[in-house]
Amino acid sequence: METSPATSDTSIRAMLERFEDERLLPLASRSSRAVRPIEERESPVRMAFQRDRDRIIH
């Protein structure tokens, strides 16, 4: 199967957030709605839960 290249307005994070919205149950926690006590600049690649996971592991 051939895939098309990502357009400039579609980031990996946006695609993952769309994937969560389409596939998770309504009561599931979504990374896009994560609230953090300390404001951080958003990554174009990693979602909030991915950054949390990386902090715990590393």
NUTITI-691574 format. One record per atom (N, C-alpha, C): residue number from 1; x, y, z; atom name; residue in one letter. Coordinates in pm, 1 decimal. Layout:
i_east_north_up_at_aa
NUM_X_Y_Z_CA_A
...
This chain:
i_east_north_up_at_aa
1_84.2_-117.6_0.0_N_M
1_0.0_0.0_0.0_CA_M
1_88.6_123.7_0.0_C_M
2_57.6_215.2_-85.0_N_E
2_136.0_337.9_-96.0_CA_E
2_73.4_446.2_-8.2_C_E
3_157.5_519.0_62.5_N_T
3_106.7_627.3_146.7_CA_T
3_147.0_760.4_86.9_C_T
4_63.4_859.4_108.7_N_S
4_95.3_992.2_57.3_CA_S
4_177.3_1067.7_160.3_C_S
5_264.8_1156.2_117.6_N_P
5_344.4_1233.4_213.2_CA_P
5_255.6_1327.2_293.9_C_P
6_296.8_1353.9_417.3_N_A
6_220.2_1443.6_504.1_CA_A
6_224.8_1585.4_449.7_C_A
7_112.8_1653.4_460.9_N_T
7_109.7_1792.7_418.2_CA_T
7_168.8_1879.6_526.8_C_T
8_201.8_2001.8_494.8_N_S
8_269.1_2089.9_589.8_CA_S
8_182.4_2124.0_710.3_C_S
9_47.9_2120.2_696.8_N_D
9_-39.0_2155.5_808.5_CA_D
9_-75.9_2034.1_894.0_C_D
10_-24.0_1916.2_862.4_N_T
10_-53.7_1796.2_938.8_CA_T
10_73.2_1748.8_1008.3_C_T
11_73.2_1757.9_1141.3_N_S
11_188.2_1709.9_1217.5_CA_S
11_160.5_1568.0_1265.6_C_S
12_263.8_1501.3_1308.5_N_I
12_248.2_1366.9_1363.5_CA_I
12_156.6_1371.8_1484.9_C_I
13_176.2_1472.3_1570.9_N_R
13_92.7_1485.8_1691.0_CA_R
13_-53.8_1502.1_1654.1_C_R
14_-83.1_1583.7_1553.0_N_A
14_-221.4_1604.0_1509.3_CA_A
14_-281.7_1473.6_1457.7_C_A
15_-203.1_1395.8_1386.1_N_M
15_-252.3_1267.4_1335.9_CA_M
15_-280.7_1171.9_1451.9_C_M
16_-193.3_1169.9_1553.8_N_L
16_-214.6_1083.6_1669.9_CA_L
16_-336.9_1127.6_1750.4_C_L
17_-356.6_1258.1_1764.6_N_E
17_-474.1_1307.8_1836.4_CA_E
17_-602.0_1270.4_1762.2_C_E
18_-600.0_1280.0_1630.0_N_R
18_-715.8_1240.5_1550.2_CA_R
18_-741.8_1090.3_1566.6_C_R
19_-634.1_1010.9_1570.5_N_F
19_-645.2_866.5_1591.8_CA_F
19_-712.5_838.0_1726.1_C_F
20_-670.1_908.6_1833.1_N_E
20_-732.5_892.2_1965.0_CA_E
20_-881.3_924.5_1958.4_C_E
21_-915.6_1036.5_1897.6_N_D
21_-1055.6_1078.6_1890.3_CA_D
21_-1142.2_978.0_1815.0_C_D
22_-1086.9_918.0_1712.3_N_E
22_-1163.3_823.8_1630.7_CA_E
22_-1178.0_687.2_1696.3_C_E
23_-1081.3_645.1_1777.9_N_R
23_-1079.4_506.5_1823.6_CA_R
23_-1102.1_484.5_1973.3_C_R
24_-1078.1_585.0_2055.8_N_L
24_-1096.2_565.0_2199.8_CA_L
24_-1243.2_577.3_2238.6_C_L
25_-1279.2_508.4_2344.7_N_L
25_-1415.1_518.3_2397.2_CA_L
25_-1439.2_659.1_2450.4_C_L
26_-1565.1_701.1_2458.1_N_P
26_-1595.2_838.1_2502.3_CA_P
26_-1539.0_874.7_2640.3_C_P
27_-1529.5_779.9_2732.1_N_L
27_-1480.7_810.5_2866.9_CA_L
27_-1328.8_798.4_2881.1_C_L
28_-1260.1_760.1_2776.2_N_A
28_-1114.0_745.3_2781.4_CA_A
28_-1046.2_881.9_2789.4_C_A
29_-931.8_886.2_2856.4_N_S
29_-853.8_1010.1_2865.7_CA_S
29_-779.9_1033.4_2735.3_C_S
30_-787.9_1154.9_2687.4_N_R
30_-718.0_1191.7_2565.0_CA_R
30_-601.2_1283.2_2597.7_C_R
31_-492.1_1259.5_2530.5_N_S
31_-371.8_1337.9_2554.0_CA_S
31_-394.3_1485.5_2523.2_C_S
32_-475.4_1514.2_2424.2_N_S
32_-498.1_1653.8_2384.8_CA_S
32_-568.7_1734.3_2493.5_C_S
33_-635.4_1666.5_2585.6_N_R
33_-706.9_1736.5_2693.7_CA_R
33_-631.1_1731.9_2825.9_C_R
34_-506.7_1690.0_2821.5_N_A
34_-425.8_1678.9_2942.7_CA_A
34_-399.4_1817.3_3001.7_C_A
35_-412.9_1826.4_3133.4_N_V
35_-388.0_1952.0_3204.5_CA_V
35_-259.1_1935.7_3284.3_C_V
36_-169.2_2030.4_3270.4_N_R
36_-41.0_2024.9_3339.6_CA_R
36_-26.8_2145.6_3431.4_C_R
37_31.4_2125.9_3552.9_N_P
37_48.1_2238.0_3645.1_CA_P
37_147.7_2342.2_3594.2_C_P
38_244.8_2297.2_3515.7_N_I
38_344.4_2388.7_3459.4_CA_I
38_325.2_2391.6_3308.1_C_I
39_302.5_2510.1_3256.1_N_E
39_279.4_2527.1_3112.1_CA_E
39_404.8_2491.1_3032.6_C_E
40_387.8_2414.1_2925.6_N_E
40_498.7_2375.8_2838.1_CA_E
40_464.7_2411.5_2694.2_C_E
41_568.2_2435.3_2617.6_N_R
41_548.7_2458.4_2475.0_CA_R
41_509.0_2325.4_2410.9_C_R
42_408.8_2326.6_2322.5_N_E
42_364.9_2204.0_2258.0_CA_E
42_467.4_2155.0_2157.2_C_E
43_485.6_2025.3_2154.8_N_S
43_575.9_1962.9_2058.3_CA_S
43_498.1_1932.1_1930.9_C_S
44_558.7_1950.3_1814.5_N_P
44_489.1_1914.9_1690.9_CA_P
44_482.0_1763.6_1670.0_C_P
45_555.2_1688.2_1753.7_N_V
45_562.2_1543.7_1735.1_CA_V
45_498.7_1467.6_1851.0_C_V
46_541.4_1496.6_1974.6_N_R
46_497.8_1417.3_2089.7_CA_R
46_377.5_1479.0_2159.9_C_R
47_285.8_1391.0_2203.5_N_M
47_169.3_1434.6_2279.4_CA_M
47_207.3_1442.4_2427.3_C_M
48_121.8_1504.0_2507.5_N_A
48_150.6_1523.5_2649.7_CA_A
48_177.2_1391.1_2721.0_C_A
49_96.2_1288.5_2695.5_N_F
49_116.2_1160.0_2761.9_CA_F
49_247.6_1095.5_2719.2_C_F
50_291.4_1117.5_2597.2_N_Q
50_419.6_1063.2_2551.9_CA_Q
50_535.2_1130.9_2624.9_C_Q
51_526.0_1261.7_2646.8_N_R
51_630.7_1332.1_2722.6_CA_R
51_634.6_1281.1_2866.1_C_R
52_516.5_1259.4_2926.3_N_D
52_510.7_1205.6_3062.1_CA_D
52_577.9_1068.8_3068.8_C_D
53_545.3_983.8_2973.6_N_R
53_603.3_849.4_2969.4_CA_R
53_755.4_856.6_2959.5_C_R
54_804.6_943.8_2872.7_N_D
54_949.2_956.4_2854.9_CA_D
54_1017.5_1007.3_2981.5_C_D
55_952.8_1095.9_3055.0_N_R
55_1010.6_1145.4_3180.7_CA_R
55_1021.1_1033.5_3283.4_C_R
56_920.4_948.3_3289.0_N_I
56_920.8_838.5_3385.6_CA_I
56_1027.7_736.0_3349.5_C_I
57_1035.8_701.3_3222.7_N_I
57_1130.3_598.4_3178.3_CA_I
57_1274.1_647.1_3186.5_C_I
58_1298.6_771.4_3149.9_N_H
58_1436.0_821.8_3146.2_CA_H
58_1465.8_897.8_3272.0_C_H
